[in-house]
Amino acid sequence: MTLERVAVLAVEVVPSADAVGISLRQSSGMIETAASTGADVMRADELQYGLDEGPCLDSIRAAETYVAHDTRTDRRWPRWGPLVADLGFLSVLSVQLVNFEGVPLGALNLYARQADVYTEVDVDYALVFAHHASGAIEATREIDGLRTAMHSRHVIGVAQGMLMQRYGLTVDSAFEVLLRRSQETNTKLRDIANLMVTTGRIPDSPILAGEGGRAPSALTAPQVGGASVN
């Protein structure tokens, strides 16, 4: 299930919600809107991030549920409230998203165009939905992580094959060449491998040319008199 689908389902599940945004904490610590039901929601979320105030941020930080019954008059968020009201959202319900280990993932932000519409029933529905949505978000991240890992392993394997074919190296020796170059240049191993695969150029390495030497810069065989020597 995509995050966009999760956002759409939230509107269907929580009776008073008109629009939804899913804010997630990134590995860098920044909070970004990963999915929403519209551009106005994206803008409402971005105002929270820019002003560093709003129910979404408080929900993530305090691990609590926050309800703004009237954004025009709620004194907890004096700068953000009037601006989001101008976007047409007068009520907001924010519920924290956490994984199965209790680690905060972000927040589910439910926007309504009428003031004072969220009831205890809405809150209960939102909490139950957030629990299931957190599982879907974790699954999506795991799948994305697996795809990235599989792609990286494939690219590294291709780069190893290129080194093995050109220099007659073993699998382990070819990997050592890539690893050392990664360490020498402070570049991720997958990026070194990807550069090789996309450009056909072999990274300089003492392993290939002897300590202090340089490896050939391309996979093509040396040229003598315009002819390839094999």
C-alpha positions as CSV (number, residue, x, y, z in Angstrom):
1,M,0.0,0.0,0.0
2,T,1.4,3.4,-1.0
3,L,1.5,6.3,1.5
4,E,-0.8,8.3,-0.8
5,R,-3.4,5.5,-0.5
6,V,-3.0,5.6,3.3
7,A,-3.7,9.3,3.3
8,V,-6.9,8.8,1.2
9,L,-8.1,6.0,3.5
10,A,-7.7,8.2,6.5
11,V,-10.2,10.7,5.1
12,E,-12.6,7.8,4.6
13,V,-12.1,6.4,8.0
14,V,-12.2,9.5,10.3
15,P,-15.7,10.9,9.9
16,S,-14.9,14.6,10.3
17,A,-11.7,14.8,8.3
18,D,-11.6,16.6,4.9
19,A,-8.0,16.2,4.1
20,V,-4.9,14.4,5.4
21,G,-1.1,14.8,5.5
22,I,1.4,12.2,6.6
23,S,4.5,13.8,8.2
24,L,7.5,11.5,8.7
25,R,10.8,12.0,10.5
26,Q,13.7,11.5,8.2
27,S,17.0,9.8,9.1
28,S,18.5,13.3,9.2
29,G,16.0,14.3,11.9
30,M,14.1,16.6,9.6
31,I,10.3,16.2,9.3
32,E,8.8,16.2,5.9
33,T,5.3,15.5,4.4
34,A,5.6,12.1,2.7
35,A,2.1,12.0,1.4
36,S,-1.0,14.2,1.3
37,T,-4.4,14.5,-0.2
38,G,-3.7,17.9,-1.8
39,A,-1.5,20.9,-2.3
40,D,-3.3,22.9,0.4
41,V,-2.4,20.2,3.0
42,M,1.3,20.2,1.8
43,R,1.3,24.0,2.4
44,A,-0.3,23.7,5.8
45,D,2.3,21.1,6.9
46,E,5.2,23.2,5.4
47,L,4.0,26.2,7.5
48,Q,4.4,24.1,10.6
49,Y,7.9,23.1,9.7
50,G,8.9,26.6,8.7
51,L,7.5,28.3,11.8
52,D,8.5,25.4,14.1
53,E,5.0,25.3,15.6
54,G,1.8,23.4,15.2
55,P,-0.1,20.3,16.4
56,C,1.9,17.9,14.1
57,L,5.3,18.9,15.5
58,D,3.9,18.8,19.1
59,S,2.4,15.4,18.5
60,I,5.7,14.0,17.3
61,R,7.7,15.5,20.1
62,A,5.4,14.9,23.0
63,A,3.9,11.6,21.8
64,E,0.4,12.9,22.4
65,T,-2.7,13.6,20.4
66,Y,-3.4,17.3,19.7
67,V,-6.7,18.8,18.5
68,A,-7.1,22.4,17.3
69,H,-10.8,23.1,17.5
70,D,-10.5,26.5,15.9
71,T,-7.2,27.4,14.3
72,R,-8.2,31.1,14.2
73,T,-8.2,31.4,17.9
74,D,-6.0,28.6,19.3
75,R,-3.3,30.3,21.4
76,R,-1.0,27.4,21.4
77,W,0.1,28.1,17.8
78,P,-0.4,31.8,17.4
79,R,1.6,32.2,14.1
80,W,0.6,29.0,12.4
81,G,-3.1,29.0,13.3
82,P,-4.3,32.1,11.3
83,L,-2.2,31.1,8.3
84,V,-3.7,27.6,8.1
85,A,-7.1,29.2,8.6
86,D,-6.5,31.3,5.5
87,L,-5.9,28.0,3.7
88,G,-9.4,27.0,4.7
89,F,-8.6,24.6,7.5
90,L,-10.3,25.5,10.8
91,S,-9.9,22.3,12.7
92,V,-6.9,20.0,12.9
93,L,-6.3,16.6,14.6
94,S,-2.7,15.3,14.9
95,V,-1.9,11.8,16.0
96,Q,1.6,10.4,16.5
97,L,2.8,7.5,14.3
98,V,5.1,5.0,16.0
99,N,6.6,1.7,15.0
100,F,6.1,-1.6,16.8
101,E,9.1,-0.8,19.0
102,G,7.6,2.5,20.1
103,V,10.0,4.6,18.0
104,P,8.3,7.8,16.6
105,L,7.9,7.8,12.9
106,G,5.9,11.0,12.5
107,A,2.3,12.1,12.7
108,L,-1.0,11.7,10.9
109,N,-2.5,15.2,10.4
110,L,-6.2,15.4,9.7
111,Y,-7.6,18.7,8.5
112,A,-11.2,19.8,8.5
113,R,-12.8,22.9,6.9
114,Q,-15.3,23.5,9.7
115,A,-14.4,24.7,13.2
116,D,-15.0,22.5,16.3
117,V,-15.9,19.3,14.4
118,Y,-13.6,16.7,16.0
119,T,-15.3,14.5,18.6
120,E,-14.0,11.7,20.8
121,V,-15.2,9.3,18.2
122,D,-13.0,11.0,15.6
123,V,-10.0,10.8,17.9
124,D,-10.7,7.1,18.6
125,Y,-10.9,6.3,14.9
126,A,-7.7,8.3,14.2
127,L,-5.8,6.5,16.9
128,V,-6.8,3.1,15.6
129,F,-6.1,4.1,12.0
130,A,-2.7,5.6,13.0
131,H,-1.7,2.2,14.6
132,H,-2.4,0.4,11.4
133,A,-0.9,3.1,9.2
134,S,2.3,2.9,11.2
135,G,2.6,-0.8,10.2
136,A,2.0,0.1,6.6
137,I,4.6,2.8,6.7
138,E,7.2,0.5,8.3
139,A,6.5,-2.1,5.6
140,T,6.9,0.5,2.9
141,R,10.2,1.6,4.3
142,E,11.4,-2.0,4.6
143,I,10.5,-2.7,1.0
144,D,12.2,0.4,-0.2
145,G,15.3,-0.5,1.9
146,L,15.3,-4.0,0.4
147,R,15.1,-2.6,-3.1
148,T,17.9,-0.2,-2.5
149,A,20.1,-3.0,-0.9
150,M,19.4,-5.4,-3.8
151,H,20.3,-2.8,-6.4
152,S,23.5,-1.9,-4.5
153,R,24.5,-5.6,-4.3
154,H,23.8,-6.0,-8.0
155,V,25.9,-3.0,-9.0
156,I,28.8,-4.0,-6.7
157,G,28.6,-7.5,-8.2
158,V,28.9,-6.1,-11.7
159,A,31.9,-4.0,-10.7
160,Q,33.6,-7.0,-9.1
161,G,33.0,-8.9,-12.4
162,M,34.6,-6.1,-14.4
163,L,37.7,-6.2,-12.2
164,M,37.9,-10.0,-12.2
165,Q,37.6,-10.1,-16.0
166,R,40.2,-7.3,-16.6
167,Y,42.8,-8.3,-14.0
168,G,42.1,-12.0,-13.3
169,L,41.3,-11.2,-9.7
170,T,39.3,-13.4,-7.4
171,V,35.9,-12.3,-6.0
172,D,37.4,-11.4,-2.7
173,S,40.3,-9.5,-4.2
174,A,38.0,-7.5,-6.5
175,F,35.9,-6.6,-3.5
176,E,39.0,-5.5,-1.7
177,V,39.9,-3.1,-4.5
178,L,36.5,-1.5,-4.3
179,L,36.5,-1.3,-0.6
180,R,40.0,0.2,-0.4
181,R,39.1,2.9,-3.0
182,S,35.9,3.6,-1.0
183,Q,37.9,4.2,2.1
184,E,40.6,6.2,0.4
185,T,38.1,8.6,-1.2
186,N,35.6,8.6,1.7
187,T,33.0,7.5,-0.9
188,K,30.2,4.9,-0.4
189,L,31.1,1.5,-1.8
190,R,28.0,1.5,-3.9
191,D,28.8,4.9,-5.4
192,I,32.3,3.6,-6.4
193,A,30.8,0.6,-8.0
194,N,28.1,2.6,-9.8
195,L,30.8,4.9,-11.2
196,M,32.6,1.9,-12.6
197,V,29.5,0.4,-14.1
198,T,28.3,3.6,-15.7
199,T,31.6,5.0,-17.0
200,G,33.7,1.8,-17.5
201,R,36.5,3.4,-15.5
202,I,38.5,1.5,-12.9
203,P,39.3,3.3,-9.6
204,D,43.0,3.9,-9.0
205,S,44.3,1.3,-6.5
206,P,47.8,0.1,-5.4
207,I,46.3,-3.4,-5.3
208,L,46.1,-3.4,-9.1
209,A,49.3,-1.6,-9.9
210,G,51.6,-2.3,-7.0
211,E,52.1,0.1,-4.0
212,G,52.5,3.6,-5.2
213,G,51.4,2.7,-8.7
214,R,48.2,3.5,-10.6
215,A,45.7,1.2,-12.2
216,P,44.6,1.7,-15.8
217,S,41.8,4.2,-16.0
218,A,39.5,2.2,-18.3
219,L,38.4,-1.3,-18.9
220,T,39.6,-1.4,-22.4
221,A,42.8,-3.2,-23.2
222,P,46.0,-1.2,-23.8
223,Q,46.2,0.2,-27.4
224,V,49.4,-0.4,-29.5
225,G,49.4,1.1,-33.0
226,G,45.7,1.5,-32.9
227,A,45.1,-2.2,-32.3
228,S,43.9,-3.8,-29.1
229,V,46.4,-6.1,-27.4
230,N,44.7,-9.1,-25.6
